[in-house]
């Protein structure tokens, strides 16, 4: 049997199999969550019966919110599942995934499982290789926080349309910024609202795309692929936006203060996201030293930045502890 190779899991921030009781700055979620309205929807869901296998209510509510038809919505438990389905549906063996900056690890892993090539570029491409089937952009990118303008995204979508490629626009962290995405027929927009609403444990995610693309995504999903609680969270999402109005200004103030403090310790890259990167010389060494102090940060080596760590604000009090620990650690390792 000619089976695909077994690949290690993509590294992520956040929990691991090893018990951790400290402060976790490796996760990019709203520290003032979870959103009470979404938490109520989760707990009030009917967990005793199978949900509607078509998840009609959630699709219709999200479609009305985005101004599209219900058949342009694909639902998922986590955006990672959508990325794997996109690779299976649209990235043939021998094809190319073109990514502006390093792609999210799950998409890279999905491409490897498809036996495809990953081509990382550092500038907006004016053309695509003939083998390009999928093009990926994080808006904003993780971990750098860099974003394209609306005109640049539309241009990239047009480039993809001309080559018959599909553009994936990963909007996981868009709510933390002022950007609003205008949907394009050659693009699929991925939404991960659990991050901004501080409810990542429920794993709500969905895609907005043409009906042809969402049909392919739905075709690769098993029956009842969403638990009732996750479907209820997505159905309640459009009416639960007041939480962002109340909390995101606090997140923005915290992240600006954290970036300013860390600039005294090294080169910071920060672009209005809850996370930033800091050049610490050796990311692996500093990450290990902080972990020994019960502080978890994200080593960016897997993104191609072996000198950088990524940290995300966890509120002013927790951030103060991180700043002090980093100052001490960097003095010791240097």
C-alpha positions in Angstrom: 0.0 0.0 0.0 1.3 3.4 -1.0 0.3 5.4 2.1 1.2 9.0 2.9 3.9 9.5 5.4 3.1 9.9 9.1 3.7 13.6 9.9 4.2 15.1 13.4 1.5 17.4 14.6 1.9 21.1 13.8 3.3 23.0 16.8 0.9 25.5 18.5 0.8 27.7 21.4 -1.4 26.9 24.4 -2.0 23.6 26.3 0.1 20.5 25.7 0.0 17.1 27.2 2.2 18.3 30.0 0.4 19.9 32.9 0.9 23.6 33.1 -0.3 25.9 35.9 1.5 29.2 35.0 0.7 32.2 32.9 0.2 31.4 29.2 1.3 34.2 26.8 1.4 31.8 23.9 -2.3 31.9 23.2 -3.9 34.7 21.2 -7.3 35.0 22.7 -9.3 37.8 24.4 -8.2 37.7 28.1 -11.4 39.3 29.1 -13.6 36.4 27.9 -15.5 34.3 27.5 -18.4 36.3 26.0 -21.3 35.7 28.5 -23.9 35.7 25.7 -22.1 33.0 23.8 -21.4 31.0 26.9 -25.1 31.1 27.7 -25.9 29.8 24.2 -23.4 27.0 24.6 -24.8 25.9 28.0 -28.5 26.2 26.8 -28.0 24.0 23.7 -29.8 20.7 23.4 -27.1 18.2 24.2 -29.5 15.3 24.7 -30.5 15.0 21.0 -28.8 15.0 17.6 -28.7 18.4 16.1 -30.1 19.3 12.7 -27.6 17.7 10.4 -27.8 20.7 8.0 -27.4 23.2 10.8 -29.9 25.4 9.0 -30.4 28.0 11.8 -26.7 28.7 12.2 -26.2 28.9 8.4 -29.1 31.3 7.9 -28.1 33.5 10.8 -24.5 33.8 9.6 -25.5 34.2 6.0 -27.9 37.1 6.8 -25.1 38.7 8.9 -22.6 38.6 6.0 -25.1 39.4 3.3 -24.7 36.1 1.4 -26.8 33.0 0.7 -27.0 30.2 3.3 -25.3 27.8 0.8 -22.2 30.1 0.9 -21.6 29.2 4.6 -19.6 26.1 5.7 -19.4 25.3 9.4 -16.7 23.6 11.3 -15.2 22.7 14.7 -12.1 24.9 14.4 -10.6 26.5 11.3 -8.0 23.8 11.2 -10.6 21.3 10.0 -11.6 23.7 7.3 -8.0 24.1 6.2 -7.6 20.3 6.0 -10.8 20.0 3.9 -9.7 22.8 1.6 -6.4 21.0 1.0 -8.2 17.7 0.3 -10.7 19.4 -2.1 -8.5 21.8 -4.0 -4.8 20.9 -3.6 -3.8 17.9 -5.7 -0.7 15.8 -5.2 2.1 17.7 -6.9 0.3 21.0 -6.7 1.5 24.1 -4.9 0.3 25.9 -1.9 1.6 29.5 -2.2 1.6 31.4 1.1 2.4 35.0 1.8 4.7 34.6 4.7 4.7 31.3 6.5 1.3 29.6 6.5 -0.6 28.5 9.6 0.9 25.2 10.7 -2.2 23.2 10.1 -2.5 24.2 6.5 1.2 23.4 5.9 0.6 20.0 7.4 -2.5 19.5 5.3 -0.5 20.4 2.2 2.2 17.9 3.2 -0.4 15.2 3.7 -1.6 15.9 0.1 2.0 15.5 -1.1 1.9 19.1 -2.4 4.7 21.7 -2.5 4.7 24.7 -0.2 6.0 27.9 -1.7 6.5 30.8 0.8 6.8 34.3 -0.6 7.5 37.6 1.3 5.9 40.0 -1.1 2.5 40.3 -2.8 2.8 38.1 -6.0 1.9 39.5 -9.4 1.6 36.1 -10.9 1.3 32.5 -9.7 3.2 29.4 -10.7 1.2 27.1 -13.0 1.0 24.5 -10.3 -0.5 26.9 -7.7 -3.9 25.6 -6.6 -4.3 27.3 -3.2 -3.0 30.7 -2.1 -2.9 31.6 1.6 -2.8 34.9 3.4 -3.4 35.6 7.1 -5.2 38.8 7.5 -3.5 39.7 9.8 -0.7 37.2 9.6 0.3 35.1 12.5 2.9 35.6 14.1 4.0 38.9 12.4 0.7 40.7 12.5 1.2 42.1 9.0 -1.8 42.8 6.8 -2.7 43.6 3.3 -4.9 46.6 2.3 -8.4 45.9 0.9 -7.1 46.9 -2.5 -4.1 44.5 -2.2 -6.4 41.6 -1.2 -8.7 42.3 -4.1 -5.8 42.4 -6.5 -4.5 39.0 -5.1 -8.0 37.5 -5.5 -8.0 38.7 -9.1 -4.6 37.1 -9.7 -5.9 33.8 -8.3 -9.1 34.0 -10.4 -7.0 34.5 -13.6 -5.0 31.3 -12.8 -8.0 29.3 -11.5 -6.5 29.1 -8.0 -8.5 29.6 -4.7 -7.4 32.3 -2.3 -7.7 31.4 1.4 -8.1 34.5 3.6 -7.6 33.6 7.2 -9.4 36.1 9.3 -8.8 34.5 12.7 -7.5 37.8 14.2 -9.4 40.3 12.1 -11.8 41.3 14.9 -8.9 42.7 16.9 -8.2 45.1 14.0 -10.3 47.7 12.2 -10.2 45.8 8.9 -13.4 44.7 7.2 -13.1 42.0 4.5 -15.1 42.3 1.2 -15.9 38.8 0.0 -14.6 37.9 -3.5 -15.9 35.0 -5.7 -12.3 33.5 -5.9 -11.7 33.7 -2.2 -12.7 31.7 0.8 -12.8 33.6 4.1 -12.1 31.7 7.3 -13.6 33.0 10.6 -12.5 31.8 14.0 -14.7 33.9 16.4 -13.7 32.0 19.5 -10.4 34.0 19.7 -11.9 37.4 19.9 -14.8 36.2 22.1 -12.5 34.3 24.5 -14.3 31.0 23.8 -11.8 28.9 22.0 -12.7 25.7 23.9 -16.0 25.6 22.0 -14.0 25.7 18.7 -16.5 27.7 16.6 -15.4 28.4 13.0 -17.0 28.9 9.6 -16.1 29.8 6.0 -17.8 32.2 3.6 -17.2 31.4 -0.1 -19.0 30.7 -3.3 -21.6 27.9 -3.2 -19.4 25.7 -5.3 -16.5 25.9 -2.8 -18.7 25.4 0.3 -20.4 22.4 -1.4 -16.9 20.8 -1.6 -16.2 21.6 2.0 -19.5 20.1 3.1 -19.0 17.1 1.0 -15.8 16.2 3.0 -17.5 16.7 6.4 -19.1 13.7 8.2 -22.7 13.8 9.4 -23.3 15.9 12.5 -19.8 17.3 12.3 -20.7 20.1 14.8 -21.7 19.5 18.4 -25.0 21.2 19.3 -23.2 23.6 21.6 -20.8 24.8 18.9 -23.7 25.2 16.4 -25.6 27.2 19.0 -22.5 29.5 19.6 -22.3 30.2 15.8 -26.1 30.9 15.6 -25.9 33.3 18.5 -22.7 35.1 17.2 -24.2 37.9 15.2 -26.3 39.2 18.2 -23.4 38.9 20.6 -21.1 41.6 19.3 -21.5 44.0 22.2 -18.9 42.0 24.1 -16.3 43.1 21.5 -17.2 46.7 21.8 -16.8 46.5 25.6 -13.5 44.5 25.8 -11.5 45.1 22.6 -10.5 48.7 23.6 -9.0 47.2 26.8 -7.2 44.6 24.8 -5.8 47.3 22.5 -4.6 49.4 25.4 -2.9 46.4 27.0 -1.2 45.3 23.8 0.1 48.8 23.1 1.5 49.0 26.6 3.1 45.6 26.3 4.7 46.4 23.0 6.1 49.7 24.3 7.6 48.0 27.4 9.2 45.2 25.4 10.9 47.7 22.9 13.3 48.4 25.7 14.4 44.7 25.6 14.7 44.1 21.9 13.3 44.6 18.4 9.5 44.3 18.5 7.2 43.8 15.5 3.6 44.8 16.4 0.7 45.7 14.1 -2.4 46.2 16.2 -2.9 42.6 17.0 -3.1 41.1 20.6 0.2 39.4 19.9 3.6 40.7 18.9 7.0 39.2 18.2 10.2 40.0 20.1 13.8 39.3 18.9 15.4 37.5 21.8 18.5 36.1 20.0 17.6 32.4 20.6 13.9 31.7 20.8 14.3 28.2 21.9 16.6 29.1 24.7 14.5 31.9 26.0 11.3 29.9 25.7 12.8 27.2 27.8 14.1 29.6 30.4 10.7 31.3 30.8 8.9 27.9 31.0 11.0 27.1 33.9 9.5 30.2 35.6 6.0 29.0 34.8 5.6 31.5 31.9 4.8 30.1 28.5 5.6 32.0 25.2 5.6 30.9 21.6 8.8 29.9 20.0 8.6 31.2 16.4 11.2 28.9 15.0 8.5 26.8 13.2 7.5 30.0 11.4 11.0 30.5 10.2 11.9 33.1 12.9 14.4 31.3 15.1 15.3 34.5 16.9 11.8 35.5 17.8 9.2 34.7 20.4 5.5 35.6 20.1 3.6 36.8 23.1 0.0 37.9 23.5 -1.3 40.2 26.1 -3.0 38.5 29.0 -4.1 41.8 30.8 -2.0 44.4 32.4 -1.2 42.6 35.7 -0.1 39.4 34.0 1.9 41.4 31.3 3.9 43.1 34.1 5.1 39.7 35.3 6.1 38.7 31.8 8.1 42.0 31.3 10.0 41.5 34.5 10.7 37.8 33.7 11.9 38.7 30.2 14.2 41.4 31.5 15.8 39.1 33.9 16.0 36.2 31.5 17.5 38.2 28.7 20.1 39.6 31.0 21.1 36.1 32.1 21.2 34.5 28.6 23.1 37.4 27.1 
